[in-house]
Amino acid sequence: MNPYDPRQKGFSLIELMIAMALGLFLVGAAVNVMLANRQAFRIAENQSRLQENARAAFELLAHDIRAAGGNACGANQVSPNNLINSANLWWANWAGGPLRGFANSQVGDAAQGIVPVGVNAQQRLAGSDAVIVMNGNTGDSIMAAQHNAAAAPPNFRVTSAQHGLAQNDIVMICDEFSTAIFQVTNAATNTTTIQYAAGGAAPGNIAANLGTSPDVGGGPAFSKGATIARLHSAFWYVGPNGRGSNSLYRLTVEGQPIPRTDEIVEGVAGLQLEYVQRDPSTGSPAIFPGPPAVPSNWLRANNPAIVWAPSVIGTRVDGMRIEAVRVRLFLQSRDAVGVSSGPQTAQRLTTELNQTIYLRNREYIP
């Protein structure tokens, strides 16, 4: 550029300032659009996670609740428990009911102390319900070809050497007449013999007759075609996860008598359960927790110690009399992407979802 040529001129300072202002305005608008899109993406992502967590939680919880009390031979079975001190083992206390609910912070019955209420990771959240469910795992079972009750030690001969059972597994056996819960004391690899001697590793068997007393010969003899399956027990609860939020947990015993804790989904702020049963005299449904009008109409005779005072409502329910469980899950998003109606502070998204789960193995007991 020739500075002395009057035909060549540059931009004035005012023109440059106007151009810069317009450029900054456009950049600011673009940044605002980008931030708004990013916020919308975070909200959509957290909503998607909420839905995904709810779907996984309901699917797995419903699977356990729906199968409560079940075995491969039908629901109308009474289960002698051959395990030592089974009433003191939350995962083996079939006589206490294969479905047992605990309202708010209550941890009575055989669940006492298994998951303490507290603020540490994997402890139980105060004010949130919990439930124990038990069943014979029909998806992983083996057929018995012969019951050698008089052998020393007594045993079952099964139809396949690839039975998958191991020493110390807790199993349930059933046929058309009887069921029993016992511990496998020997199940050698590549053999078809499953032994159940008295004693053994903890908890061990009371006797070698699959009864509940040490009198030899007092237990049932199972027919050809009886089914053996691992005992499945799960304690569902909500607790802190150590990352600033709460998660849905499942404490499980599957075969081996060693509880395992699994974090199912995060972002579960609470769990509330209601139990639906049908009055056998009127046929009308009722929802618990709540004191039954006539306890003997729906409590089994072998549970006379249950006291339905207001302070213990919901401590335990009888799974063989309950028709359905109403589950309410309170979920939170992982990130604080919402805004409260009061002070404009970031909040986590929250939602409440409900599902009614009907039990497959419910039965009427007059």
N, C-alpha and C positions, 0 to 999 in steps of 0.2 A: 504494500500500500504506500502510495506517495502522499505524505502529509500535506504537501503544498498543492495537491490537485483538488480543486473545489468540488469536483464531481464524486469524490470518494469520501463517504462519511461513516462513522461507527455508531454504536448504540449510546444513547445518553445514560446517565446514572439513573434517572427516573425510570427509563425503559427497562434497564437491568433489574431494578428493584421490583417493578411490576411483574416481570417474568419470573423472578425468584419467588415472589409471593404466590403466583399462580402455580408454579411447580410444587411449592411446599403444600399448597391446598390439595393438589392432586395426589401427592404422596401421602398426606394425612388421610384423605378419603380412602385411598387404597389400603393403608394400614388398618383403618377402622373396619373395612370390609373383611380383611384377612382375619382380624381379631374376632369379629362377629362370627365368621365361618368357623374359626377354630373353636370358639365357645360352643357353637351349635354342634360341631362334631364331637366335642367332649361330652355334651349332654346326651347326644344320641348314642355314643359309645357306652356311657354309664347306664342308660336305660336298657340298652341291649344286654349288658352284663347282668343287670337286675333280672331281666326276663330269663336269661340263660341260667342264672343261679337258681331262680325259682323253679324252672323246669327240672333241673337236675335234683334239687332237694325233694320236690314232690314225687318225682319218679322213684327215687331210691327209698324214701320214707314210706311211700305207699306200697312198694313191693314187700317190705318187711311187715307192715301192719296188716296188709291183706292176707298174708300167709300165716299169721299168728295162730298157734294151736294146731297147725296142720301136720299131717304125716302122709306117707304114701298109701295108707290103707283106709283113709277116711277120718272124719272128725269124731265119730262116736266111739272113742277109745278111752280107756283109763290107763294111765301110765305108771306102773310101779317104777320107782327110782332106786337103782341099786348103788348109787354113789354114796360114799360116806359123808355125813353132814350136809346133804344136798340143800337143806333148808337154809343153811348159812352161806350158800354160794348163789349170788344173784343170777348167775347164768345157768344154774342147774335146778333152781327151785320151781319145777314144773307144777308141783302141788299148790304153790302160791298163785298160780294162774299164768298162762302163757302170754297174757297181755296185762301189764300192770302199769298204771299211770301215777304220776307224781305231780301234784299241783304246785305251782310257784316254786318255793325253795324247799319243799318237803322232800326228805330223803329217807323215809321210813322203810319198813319191811326189810327184805334181804338186800336192798340197794344201799343200806346205811354205810356211808363212808367210801363207796367205790369211786365217786367223783365229788369231792367236797365243793361246797359253794364258796366262791372266792373271786379274786380279781386277777389271779395269775393265769398264764396261758394254759388252756385245756381244762381249767376248772369250770364249775357250773355257774352260769349267770343267775344271780338272785332275781326272783320274780318271774322266772321262765319255767314252763312245764318241762317234763321229761317223761319218757315211756320205755318200758322193757318189753320186748317181743321175743318169743321163742317158737321154734318149729323144727321139725325134721327136714333137712335139706333134700327135698325130693328131686332136685335137679342133679344130684350127685349121689346116687344110690346103687346098691348091688343086691342081687337076689341070693337068698340062702337056699342051697339044695338039700341040706340035712342039718338037723340040730342034734348034736351029741351031748345031751345034758348029763349023762351018766359017766362021761369020760373024765379022766384026770390029767390035766384040767379040762373042764367042759369047754366046748367049742362049737362053732358053726363051720360047715363046709359050704363055701360060696361057689358060684358058677363060673368065676373067672379068676385067674391068678393076677390079673391086672385090676385088682379091686380098688387100689388107691388108698386103702386104709393103712394106718401106721400105729405102732405101739403108743399107748396112752391117749389115743383118740377117744373122745366122748361121742357115743353113737346112740341112736334110737332104732330099735327093731320092732316091727309090727307084722301081724298077720290079721286074718279076719276075726280073731277072737281076742287077742291081747297085744299090748305094747310094753316095752321096757326100755329104760335108759341105763346104760352101763359103760364101763371103760374097757377098751381093748388092752389086754395085757401082753399079747403077742400076735403079730401079724407079719410073719416073715415074708420077705420079697419073693415073688415067683412061686408062692404056694397058695392054696385055696382054703387054708385053715385060719380062722379068726378065734383066738382064745380069750376067755374072760375069767380068769382065776380071781379068788378073793384077795383083797389087799392090793398091792401094786403101788406105783407112784401116786402121789397126791393128785386128786382126792382119793382114789382107790375104790374098790368095790366092797360093799358090805359083806357079800356072800358070793358063792359060786353057783347060785341057783336062780339068779335074776329076780329074786324076791326082795323083800325089805327086812328080812330077819335071817340070822345065820343058820336056820334049820335046814339041813340038807334035804333036797327033794321038795321044798315048799314053793318053788317058783314055777312059772308056766313053761310048758314045752311048746316050741313054735313049730308050725307046720312047714312042709316043703313049699317053697315059693314066698316065704317071709322076706320082707325087704329091710335092709340095713342102710341107714343114712346117717351122716354126721349131724350132730345136734348143732343148730344155729341159734345163737342168742345175741341180741343187740340192745344196747342202752343208748337211746337217742336223746341228745340234749344240746343246748346252746351255751357257749362259753367264750371268754376272751381268747383271741388268737395271738396276742403279743405284738400285733402290728397296728394297734390303735383302734381296732374294731372287733366285732364278735363274729363267730362262725358257727355253723351247724356241725356237730361232731357225732360220730358213732363209735361206741366202745363195743367191740365184737369178740365173741368166742366162737370159733368155727373149727370143730374137731379138737385140736389140741387145747388143753385147759389153760391157755395163756392169753389174757385179754390184750387186744390191740386197739389203739386209738387212731382213728382216721378223721382228718378234716375233710368234710364232704363239700361244703361250699362256704365262702366267706361272705360277709355282708349281711348276715342274719342277725337282726337286732333282738328277736324274741320269738318264742314258740308258745302257743296256747292250744290246749287240746280239750275237746268235749267228747263225751261218750254217749252214743245213742243206743238205747235198748227199748225193746217192745214189751209192754206189760202183758204177761200171759193171760191175765184175766179179762182185759178189755181189748187187747190188740192194738192199743194206741201207743205211739212212740213217746219217749221221754228223753231228756237230755241231761247228762251229768257232767261235771260235778254238781251235786245237789242231793239232799237227803231223800232216799226213796220213801214213798208213803208206807209200803209194807216191805221191809228189807228181805223177809223170807221169800218173797215172790221172785227175787232175782239174784240173791246171793246164794252161792252153793252151800250145802250143809257142812262141808268141811272147812268153811271159813267163818266160824262163829265169833272170832275175836275182833272182827272189824267193827269199830265204833264210828258211826256217822255223825259225830258232833261237828258244829260249824268250823272248828279250828282244824279239823283233819279231813274235810271234804275233799275227795279226789286223791287221797293218799294211795289208794289201790282200787282197781276195778277188776271184775272177774271177766276175763277174756272169753270164756265159754258162754257168757250171757249177753255180751255186747254185740250189737248188730253192725255198728259203724262207728268210725272215729272222725270227728270234724277237726281238721287241722287248720290253724291260722298261723301264717308265717309273716313276720314283720321284717322287711328287708331294707337295707341302706346301700347307696352307691359307694363305690370305692373312693371317689374324689368328691370334693366339695364344689359342685358345679351349679347348685341352685342358690336362690336368694330368698331370705326370709321376708315375711311381710312387715316386720318391724325394722330394726336397724339393718341397713343394707350390708349384711355380712354373708359371706359364702357359706352355704349349707349343703349337706349331703342330701341327695334325693332319697325319699322314703316312700314305701308303698306297703300295703297290706293285702295278702292274697289268701284265699280260702279254698279248701277242697274237702269233700266228704268221701271217706274211704270205707267201703263195705268189706267186711270180713268174709272170706270164703268158707271158713271152717266153723261158723257159728252153729250152735245146736240148741234145741229147746230142752230144758231140764225142768220137769214139774216140781 
